[in-house]
Amino acid sequence: MGHDRRNSKVDGNHKSIVKDLEKLNGVSVKSVAQIKKFLDIVVGYNGKNYLFEIKNPNYPPSARKLTQDEKIFHDSWKGQADVILNTQDILKIIDYK
């Protein structure tokens, strides 16, 4: 059963908080209501969050390029966001011990 995030209720101060954060240098924020243009997975490890776009290594490199929406996100995001091909890529990035 799918859940459409666009119909999710947000608190009354949600938009103003997002707008305030967007004005700050070096800060990027993405409302979860925009999840369709977000990334594939968020991984939490050792108190940190990591953002990942998953691409299939079985596809040729030309088919693994970021979509236009993904490219826009990656170009504008001021925090960590990585494109990965497998679990090992993630474990290396998060320095899993």
OpenMM code with the backbone's topology and positions (N, CA, C; nanometers):
from openmm import Vec3, app, unit

residues = "MET GLY HIS ASP ARG ARG ASN SER LYS VAL ASP GLY ASN HIS LYS SER ILE VAL LYS ASP LEU GLU LYS LEU ASN GLY VAL SER VAL LYS SER VAL ALA GLN ILE LYS LYS PHE LEU ASP ILE VAL VAL GLY TYR ASN GLY LYS ASN TYR LEU PHE GLU ILE LYS ASN PRO ASN TYR PRO PRO SER ALA ARG LYS LEU THR GLN ASP GLU LYS ILE PHE HIS ASP SER TRP LYS GLY GLN ALA ASP VAL ILE LEU ASN THR GLN ASP ILE LEU LYS ILE ILE ASP TYR LYS".split()
positions = [
    Vec3(0.0845, -0.1179, 0.0000),
    Vec3(0.0000, 0.0000, 0.0000),
    Vec3(0.0886, 0.1236, 0.0000),
    Vec3(0.0854, 0.2010, -0.1061),
    Vec3(0.1695, 0.3188, -0.1185),
    Vec3(0.1140, 0.4361, -0.0399),
    Vec3(0.2018, 0.5283, -0.0074),
    Vec3(0.1625, 0.6484, 0.0649),
    Vec3(0.2114, 0.7676, -0.0144),
    Vec3(0.1234, 0.8543, -0.0520),
    Vec3(0.1587, 0.9713, -0.1317),
    Vec3(0.1990, 1.0841, -0.0384),
    Vec3(0.3300, 1.1161, -0.0348),
    Vec3(0.3817, 1.2184, 0.0551),
    Vec3(0.3240, 1.3560, 0.0258),
    Vec3(0.2788, 1.3793, -0.0966),
    Vec3(0.2249, 1.5114, -0.1292),
    Vec3(0.0989, 1.5418, -0.0496),
    Vec3(0.0311, 1.4395, -0.0006),
    Vec3(-0.0904, 1.4602, 0.0769),
    Vec3(-0.0644, 1.4566, 0.2268),
    Vec3(0.0630, 1.4453, 0.2674),
    Vec3(0.0963, 1.4405, 0.4085),
    Vec3(0.0712, 1.5765, 0.4726),
    Vec3(0.0204, 1.5729, 0.5946),
    Vec3(-0.0042, 1.6953, 0.6692),
    Vec3(0.1277, 1.7454, 0.7256),
    Vec3(0.1525, 1.8739, 0.7122),
    Vec3(0.2713, 1.9343, 0.7715),
    Vec3(0.2267, 2.0338, 0.8770),
    Vec3(0.3125, 2.0541, 0.9771),
    Vec3(0.2818, 2.1494, 1.0828),
    Vec3(0.2800, 2.2908, 1.0266),
    Vec3(0.2068, 2.3795, 1.0924),
    Vec3(0.1886, 2.5158, 1.0449),
    Vec3(0.3178, 2.5938, 1.0276),
    Vec3(0.4207, 2.5604, 1.1050),
    Vec3(0.5465, 2.6333, 1.0970),
    Vec3(0.6468, 2.5683, 1.0006),
    Vec3(0.6077, 2.4610, 0.9355),
    Vec3(0.6951, 2.3843, 0.8466),
    Vec3(0.7556, 2.4717, 0.7365),
    Vec3(0.6721, 2.5409, 0.6623),
    Vec3(0.7196, 2.6214, 0.5497),
    Vec3(0.8112, 2.7344, 0.5955),
    Vec3(0.7775, 2.7989, 0.7069),
    Vec3(0.8607, 2.9114, 0.7521),
    Vec3(0.9980, 2.8620, 0.7988),
    Vec3(1.0042, 2.7455, 0.8617),
    Vec3(1.1328, 2.6903, 0.9053),
    Vec3(1.2185, 2.6570, 0.7828),
    Vec3(1.1591, 2.5937, 0.6823),
    Vec3(1.2313, 2.5597, 0.5595),
    Vec3(1.2826, 2.6869, 0.4929),
    Vec3(1.1981, 2.7885, 0.4819),
    Vec3(1.2396, 2.9145, 0.4181),
    Vec3(1.3533, 2.9808, 0.4961),
    Vec3(1.3452, 2.9784, 0.6294),
    Vec3(1.4518, 3.0360, 0.7117),
    Vec3(1.5846, 2.9649, 0.6854),
    Vec3(1.5834, 2.8321, 0.6818),
    Vec3(1.7055, 2.7550, 0.6601),
    Vec3(1.7617, 2.7768, 0.5204),
    Vec3(1.6740, 2.7926, 0.4216),
    Vec3(1.7179, 2.8138, 0.2834),
    Vec3(1.7953, 2.9444, 0.2675),
    Vec3(1.7728, 3.0396, 0.3562),
    Vec3(1.8392, 3.1698, 0.3488),
    Vec3(1.9821, 3.1664, 0.4048),
    Vec3(2.0165, 3.0607, 0.4768),
    Vec3(2.1467, 3.0543, 0.5428),
    Vec3(2.2546, 3.0036, 0.4477),
    Vec3(2.3708, 3.0675, 0.4506),
    Vec3(2.4840, 3.0235, 0.3688),
    Vec3(2.5336, 2.8874, 0.4169),
    Vec3(2.5618, 2.7978, 0.3234),
    Vec3(2.6186, 2.6678, 0.3566),
    Vec3(2.5199, 2.5674, 0.4107),
    Vec3(2.3924, 2.5990, 0.4065),
    Vec3(2.2896, 2.5081, 0.4568),
    Vec3(2.1966, 2.4718, 0.3423),
    Vec3(2.1649, 2.3430, 0.3312),
    Vec3(2.0611, 2.3023, 0.2367),
    Vec3(1.9572, 2.2231, 0.3127),
    Vec3(1.8359, 2.2356, 0.2692),
    Vec3(1.7244, 2.1691, 0.3355),
    Vec3(1.6309, 2.1177, 0.2282),
    Vec3(1.5732, 2.0003, 0.2516),
    Vec3(1.4782, 1.9417, 0.1572),
    Vec3(1.3599, 1.8920, 0.2381),
    Vec3(1.2454, 1.9476, 0.2085),
    Vec3(1.1246, 1.9025, 0.2760),
    Vec3(1.0918, 1.7612, 0.2297),
    Vec3(1.0594, 1.6759, 0.3220),
    Vec3(1.0262, 1.5378, 0.2860),
    Vec3(0.9033, 1.5343, 0.1962),
    Vec3(0.8249, 1.6402, 0.1958),
    Vec3(0.7106, 1.6487, 0.1048),
    Vec3(0.7575, 1.6505, -0.0402),
    Vec3(0.8854, 1.6793, -0.0631),
    Vec3(0.9436, 1.6819, -0.1973),
    Vec3(1.0185, 1.5519, -0.2270),
    Vec3(0.9890, 1.4465, -0.1577),
    Vec3(1.0667, 1.3236, -0.1620),
    Vec3(1.0831, 1.2669, -0.3037),
    Vec3(0.9888, 1.2927, -0.3934),
    Vec3(1.0004, 1.2408, -0.5294),
    Vec3(1.1267, 1.2918, -0.5974),
    Vec3(1.1718, 1.4098, -0.5620),
    Vec3(1.2920, 1.4678, -0.6213),
    Vec3(1.4091, 1.4609, -0.5246),
    Vec3(1.4012, 1.3716, -0.4295),
    Vec3(1.5056, 1.3541, -0.3295),
    Vec3(1.5956, 1.2396, -0.3736),
    Vec3(1.6510, 1.1640, -0.2839),
    Vec3(1.7399, 1.0533, -0.3145),
    Vec3(1.6732, 0.9200, -0.2865),
    Vec3(1.7463, 0.8112, -0.3168),
    Vec3(1.6895, 0.6783, -0.2986),
    Vec3(1.6843, 0.6343, -0.1525),
    Vec3(1.7946, 0.6522, -0.0797),
    Vec3(1.7962, 0.6074, 0.0596),
    Vec3(1.8714, 0.7045, 0.1495),
    Vec3(1.8335, 0.7037, 0.2767),
    Vec3(1.9040, 0.7750, 0.3824),
    Vec3(1.9519, 0.6681, 0.4793),
    Vec3(2.0815, 0.6704, 0.5123),
    Vec3(2.1400, 0.5722, 0.6023),
    Vec3(2.1899, 0.6451, 0.7257),
    Vec3(2.1564, 0.5950, 0.8420),
    Vec3(2.2074, 0.6510, 0.9664),
    Vec3(2.3119, 0.5581, 1.0253),
    Vec3(2.4258, 0.6133, 1.0684),
    Vec3(2.5325, 0.5336, 1.1291),
    Vec3(2.6165, 0.6226, 1.2196),
    Vec3(2.6380, 0.5762, 1.3418),
    Vec3(2.7195, 0.6494, 1.4401),
    Vec3(2.6754, 0.7940, 1.4580),
    Vec3(2.5463, 0.8157, 1.4620),
    Vec3(2.4928, 0.9491, 1.4883),
    Vec3(2.4928, 1.0429, 1.3688),
    Vec3(2.5267, 0.9925, 1.2502),
    Vec3(2.5270, 1.0755, 1.1298),
    Vec3(2.4302, 1.0181, 1.0276),
    Vec3(2.3811, 1.1056, 0.9404),
    Vec3(2.2923, 1.0640, 0.8316),
    Vec3(2.3674, 1.0766, 0.6999),
    Vec3(2.3454, 0.9805, 0.6121),
    Vec3(2.4109, 0.9773, 0.4817),
    Vec3(2.3047, 0.9620, 0.3743),
    Vec3(2.3191, 1.0370, 0.2661),
    Vec3(2.2232, 1.0354, 0.1564),
    Vec3(2.2851, 0.9658, 0.0359),
    Vec3(2.2064, 0.8748, -0.0252),
    Vec3(2.2591, 0.7977, -0.1368),
    Vec3(2.1606, 0.7858, -0.2517),
    Vec3(2.2133, 0.8011, -0.3705),
    Vec3(2.1421, 0.7713, -0.4944),
    Vec3(2.1998, 0.6392, -0.5442),
    Vec3(2.1146, 0.5406, -0.5663),
    Vec3(2.1584, 0.4085, -0.6086),
    Vec3(2.1469, 0.3966, -0.7601),
    Vec3(2.2550, 0.3525, -0.8216),
    Vec3(2.2551, 0.3233, -0.9653),
    Vec3(2.2933, 0.1763, -0.9838),
    Vec3(2.2422, 0.1150, -1.0873),
    Vec3(2.2629, -0.0274, -1.1126),
    Vec3(2.3935, -0.0496, -1.1883),
    Vec3(2.4889, -0.1248, -1.1285),
    Vec3(2.6167, -0.1476, -1.1953),
    Vec3(2.6048, -0.2372, -1.3189),
    Vec3(2.4921, -0.3049, -1.3343),
    Vec3(2.4716, -0.3912, -1.4512),
    Vec3(2.4339, -0.3121, -1.5761),
    Vec3(2.4009, -0.1853, -1.5572),
    Vec3(2.3668, -0.0999, -1.6709),
    Vec3(2.4935, -0.0337, -1.7238),
    Vec3(2.4974, -0.0004, -1.8516),
    Vec3(2.6136, 0.0717, -1.9041),
    Vec3(2.6222, 0.2102, -1.8392),
    Vec3(2.7420, 0.2681, -1.8325),
    Vec3(2.7575, 0.4002, -1.7686),
    Vec3(2.6587, 0.5050, -1.8202),
    Vec3(2.6259, 0.5003, -1.9467),
    Vec3(2.5325, 0.5995, -2.0018),
    Vec3(2.3936, 0.5869, -1.9396),
    Vec3(2.3565, 0.4671, -1.8959),
    Vec3(2.2251, 0.4442, -1.8343),
    Vec3(2.2277, 0.4685, -1.6834),
    Vec3(2.3456, 0.4967, -1.6301),
    Vec3(2.3591, 0.5215, -1.4859),
    Vec3(2.3706, 0.6698, -1.4544),
    Vec3(2.3555, 0.7531, -1.5547),
    Vec3(2.3642, 0.8974, -1.5317),
    Vec3(2.2470, 0.9434, -1.4456),
    Vec3(2.2685, 1.0521, -1.3748),
    Vec3(2.1619, 1.1103, -1.2944),
    Vec3(2.0516, 1.1624, -1.3847),
    Vec3(1.9274, 1.1468, -1.3391),
    Vec3(1.8158, 1.2072, -1.4110),
    Vec3(1.8260, 1.3588, -1.3932),
    Vec3(1.7486, 1.4336, -1.4670),
    Vec3(1.7515, 1.5799, -1.4545),
    Vec3(1.7191, 1.6224, -1.3114),
    Vec3(1.6149, 1.5634, -1.2502),
    Vec3(1.5788, 1.5976, -1.1118),
    Vec3(1.6917, 1.5610, -1.0155),
    Vec3(1.7537, 1.4440, -1.0350),
    Vec3(1.8639, 1.4026, -0.9482),
    Vec3(1.9824, 1.4981, -0.9625),
    Vec3(2.0120, 1.5394, -1.0841),
    Vec3(2.1232, 1.6316, -1.1089),
    Vec3(2.0974, 1.7664, -1.0412),
    Vec3(1.9760, 1.8159, -1.0543),
    Vec3(1.9397, 1.9424, -0.9888),
    Vec3(1.9611, 1.9314, -0.8382),
    Vec3(1.9160, 1.8205, -0.7806),
    Vec3(1.9339, 1.8004, -0.6369),
    Vec3(2.0820, 1.7979, -0.6005),
    Vec3(2.1603, 1.7151, -0.6687),
    Vec3(2.3029, 1.7014, -0.6369),
    Vec3(2.3776, 1.8339, -0.6551),
    Vec3(2.3429, 1.9099, -0.7571),
    Vec3(2.4103, 2.0378, -0.7821),
    Vec3(2.3770, 2.1426, -0.6767),
    Vec3(2.2597, 2.1331, -0.6160),
    Vec3(2.2173, 2.2353, -0.5204),
    Vec3(2.2394, 2.1963, -0.3741),
    Vec3(2.2587, 2.0674, -0.3459),
    Vec3(2.2709, 2.0195, -0.2081),
    Vec3(2.4077, 2.0539, -0.1518),
    Vec3(2.4118, 2.1157, -0.0353),
    Vec3(2.5364, 2.1600, 0.0251),
    Vec3(2.5939, 2.0615, 0.1258),
    Vec3(2.5250, 1.9532, 0.1438),
    Vec3(2.5725, 1.8489, 0.2342),
    Vec3(2.6191, 1.7275, 0.1561),
    Vec3(2.6405, 1.6190, 0.2260),
    Vec3(2.6865, 1.4943, 0.1662),
    Vec3(2.5729, 1.4296, 0.0896),
    Vec3(2.6001, 1.3835, -0.0297),
    Vec3(2.5079, 1.3018, -0.1098),
    Vec3(2.5950, 1.2289, -0.2115),
    Vec3(2.5883, 1.0971, -0.2112),
    Vec3(2.6744, 1.0184, -0.2983),
    Vec3(2.5930, 0.9274, -0.3883),
    Vec3(2.6485, 0.9012, -0.5061),
    Vec3(2.5926, 0.8029, -0.5977),
    Vec3(2.6701, 0.6743, -0.5732),
    Vec3(2.5981, 0.5658, -0.5488),
    Vec3(2.6635, 0.4384, -0.5183),
    Vec3(2.6108, 0.3286, -0.6102),
    Vec3(2.6911, 0.2230, -0.6222),
    Vec3(2.6533, 0.1095, -0.7056),
    Vec3(2.6230, -0.0157, -0.6252),
    Vec3(2.6725, -0.0212, -0.4993),
    Vec3(2.6529, -0.1426, -0.4191),
    Vec3(2.6704, -0.1120, -0.2708),
    Vec3(2.6449, -0.2112, -0.1884),
    Vec3(2.6555, -0.1960, -0.0435),
    Vec3(2.7971, -0.1592, -0.0021),
    Vec3(2.8956, -0.2173, -0.0669),
    Vec3(3.0351, -0.1890, -0.0318),
    Vec3(3.0676, -0.0405, -0.0481),
    Vec3(3.0114, 0.0229, -0.1504),
    Vec3(3.0324, 0.1670, -0.1677),
    Vec3(2.9853, 0.2428, -0.0437),
    Vec3(2.8680, 0.2049, 0.0057),
    Vec3(2.8116, 0.2711, 0.1243),
    Vec3(2.9002, 0.2475, 0.2455),
    Vec3(2.9395, 0.1225, 0.2694),
    Vec3(3.0201, 0.0905, 0.3867),
    Vec3(3.1520, 0.1667, 0.3883),
    Vec3(3.2101, 0.1877, 0.2718),
    Vec3(3.3338, 0.2653, 0.2622),
    Vec3(3.3071, 0.4124, 0.2959),
    Vec3(3.2005, 0.4682, 0.2405),
    Vec3(3.1684, 0.6100, 0.2633),
    Vec3(3.1369, 0.6372, 0.4090),
    Vec3(3.0631, 0.5476, 0.4747),
    Vec3(3.0273, 0.5710, 0.6155),
    Vec3(3.1363, 0.5232, 0.7110),
    Vec3(3.2436, 0.4679, 0.6560),
    Vec3(3.3546, 0.4165, 0.7367),
    Vec3(3.3040, 0.3149, 0.8388),
    Vec3(3.2272, 0.2184, 0.7876),
    Vec3(3.1677, 0.1162, 0.8734),
    Vec3(3.2757, 0.0289, 0.9359),
    Vec3(3.2698, 0.0131, 1.0659),
    Vec3(3.3670, -0.0702, 1.1412),
    Vec3(3.2988, -0.1916, 1.1979),
] * unit.nanometer
topology = app.Topology()
chain = topology.addChain("A")
for resn in residues:
    res = topology.addResidue(resn, chain)
    for name in ("N", "CA", "C"):
        topology.addAtom(name, app.Element.getBySymbol(name[0]), res)
